[in-house]
Amino acid sequence: MSIFMDGFADGAAKYDADNGTTTTLLGWDKAAQTGSFTGDFENQANGQNLAKGFIDQGADVIMPVAGPVGLGAAAAAQEAGNVKLVGVDADWFLTAPDYAPIVLTSVMKEISAAVYDTIEQASNGKFTSDPYVGTLENGGIGLAPFHDNESLVSADLSAKLDELKASIISGDLVVESPSSN
């Protein structure tokens, strides 16, 4: 879970460094590995209340790494009317269609890649019980399309995302998280 939040924090920092801007990140401190949590993955009201607190502090993009609790955050974002969401695990534009208009994109766990790789290893007699780590390189994680919010992402920013993805895959840009060790 914190690996997603670390990536979001690093992405904001990279954007700021490249564009001379200052982004305020609420709810997560990468260095301390601490943040704001609801205490469970089910209570959507808790997610809605936590997200509302972030919105009251000026958040305009929320990434709820919270399972079903994230739907509460989506409700708060939708109610605010000027807040976008970055979904987690699957493409929320498709899996949470009631919130599709506010879904900017989603960070996806591409489980099918893990299943395919595991079956391929087993069929070749090379299966191990080592943990599977999804990466951009092996297709185990990805970023969903911007769908109906594509107009909010400039061509330059979209090209920069493609460039950063290629740099991560090639190893020229190293992404680190204490949670990935």
C-alpha positions in Angstrom: 0.0 0.0 0.0 2.7 2.5 0.9 4.6 1.7 -2.3 1.7 3.4 -4.2 1.8 6.4 -1.9 5.6 6.6 -2.2 5.2 6.6 -6.0 2.5 9.4 -5.8 4.9 11.4 -3.6 7.8 10.9 -5.9 5.7 11.8 -8.9 4.6 15.1 -7.3 8.2 15.9 -6.4 9.4 15.1 -10.0 6.7 17.3 -11.4 7.7 20.1 -9.1 11.4 19.7 -10.0 10.7 19.7 -13.7 8.2 22.6 -13.7 9.4 24.9 -10.9 6.2 24.4 -9.0 5.4 23.5 -5.4 2.9 20.7 -4.8 1.5 20.2 -1.3 1.2 16.5 -0.5 -1.4 15.7 2.2 -1.8 12.5 4.1 1.6 10.9 3.4 5.2 11.5 4.5 7.5 9.3 2.4 10.6 9.9 4.6 8.8 8.9 7.8 6.6 6.3 6.1 3.6 7.6 8.0 0.3 9.0 6.8 -3.5 9.3 7.3 -5.4 6.0 7.5 -9.0 5.1 8.2 -8.1 1.9 10.1 -9.9 -0.5 7.9 -10.7 -1.2 4.2 -14.5 -1.3 4.5 -16.0 1.8 6.1 -16.7 4.1 3.3 -17.9 6.9 5.6 -14.4 7.0 7.1 -12.9 7.4 3.7 -15.4 10.1 2.8 -14.6 12.0 6.0 -10.8 11.7 5.6 -11.0 12.8 2.0 -13.3 15.7 2.9 -10.6 16.8 5.4 -8.0 16.8 2.6 -10.4 18.7 0.3 -11.0 21.3 3.0 -7.2 21.8 3.1 -7.2 22.4 -0.7 -6.6 19.0 -2.2 -7.6 18.9 -5.9 -6.4 15.4 -6.6 -6.9 12.4 -4.2 -5.4 9.0 -4.5 -7.3 6.7 -2.1 -5.2 3.6 -1.5 -7.9 2.1 0.5 -9.9 -0.7 -1.2 -13.7 -0.1 -0.8 -13.0 2.8 1.6 -11.7 4.6 -1.5 -15.3 4.8 -2.7 -16.0 7.1 0.2 -13.2 9.3 -0.9 -14.7 9.3 -4.4 -18.0 10.4 -3.0 -16.3 13.3 -1.2 -14.5 14.3 -4.4 -17.6 14.1 -6.5 -19.5 16.2 -3.9 -16.8 18.8 -3.9 -17.2 19.2 -7.7 -13.7 20.3 -8.4 -11.6 17.4 -7.2 -10.2 14.5 -9.4 -9.3 11.0 -8.3 -6.5 8.7 -9.1 -7.9 5.2 -8.6 -5.8 2.3 -7.3 -5.6 -1.4 -8.2 -7.9 -1.3 -11.3 -9.1 1.2 -13.8 -11.7 3.1 -11.7 -13.2 4.6 -14.8 -14.4 1.1 -15.6 -14.9 -0.4 -12.2 -16.5 2.5 -10.4 -18.6 4.0 -13.3 -20.6 6.3 -11.0 -17.4 8.2 -10.4 -16.0 8.0 -14.0 -16.3 11.8 -14.6 -13.9 12.5 -11.7 -11.4 9.7 -12.4 -8.3 11.3 -13.8 -6.5 7.9 -14.1 -5.7 4.8 -12.0 -2.6 3.0 -10.9 -3.3 -0.6 -11.8 -2.1 -3.9 -10.5 -2.0 -5.9 -13.7 -2.8 -9.3 -12.0 -3.1 -11.0 -15.4 0.6 -10.4 -16.0 1.5 -12.2 -12.7 -0.8 -15.1 -13.5 0.6 -15.4 -17.0 4.2 -15.2 -15.8 3.6 -17.8 -13.1 1.9 -20.2 -15.4 4.6 -19.8 -18.0 7.3 -20.5 -15.3 5.5 -23.5 -14.1 5.0 -24.9 -17.6 8.7 -24.5 -18.3 9.7 -26.2 -15.0 11.1 -22.9 -13.7 8.5 -22.0 -11.1 9.8 -20.7 -7.8 8.1 -19.5 -4.7 9.9 -16.2 -4.8 7.5 -13.3 -4.5 6.2 -11.8 -7.8 6.9 -8.1 -8.0 4.9 -6.3 -10.6 6.9 -3.6 -12.5 6.5 -1.4 -15.5 9.0 -3.6 -17.3 7.2 -6.9 -16.7 3.7 -5.4 -17.2 2.8 -6.1 -13.6 1.7 -2.5 -13.0 0.5 0.3 -15.2 -1.3 3.6 -15.5 -4.9 3.6 -16.9 -5.9 5.9 -19.8 -7.2 9.3 -18.9 -10.5 8.5 -20.7 -12.9 11.4 -20.6 -10.4 13.6 -18.7 -7.7 13.3 -21.4 -8.3 17.0 -22.3 -7.0 17.9 -18.8 -3.6 16.4 -19.6 -1.5 18.4 -22.0 0.3 16.7 -24.9 3.6 17.8 -23.3 2.7 16.2 -20.0 1.5 13.0 -21.7 4.8 12.8 -23.6 6.7 13.4 -20.3 4.8 10.5 -18.7 5.8 8.2 -21.6 9.4 9.4 -21.3 9.4 8.8 -17.5 8.0 5.3 -18.0 10.7 4.5 -20.6 13.3 5.8 -18.2 12.0 3.7 -15.3 11.9 0.6 -17.5 15.5 1.2 -18.8 16.8 1.8 -15.3 17.9 5.3 -16.0 15.3 6.6 -13.4 15.4 4.5 -10.3 12.2 4.5 -8.2 12.7 3.6 -4.6 10.4 2.7 -1.8 11.1 1.2 1.6 8.0 -1.0 0.9 9.5 -2.5 -2.2 12.4 -4.2 -0.4 
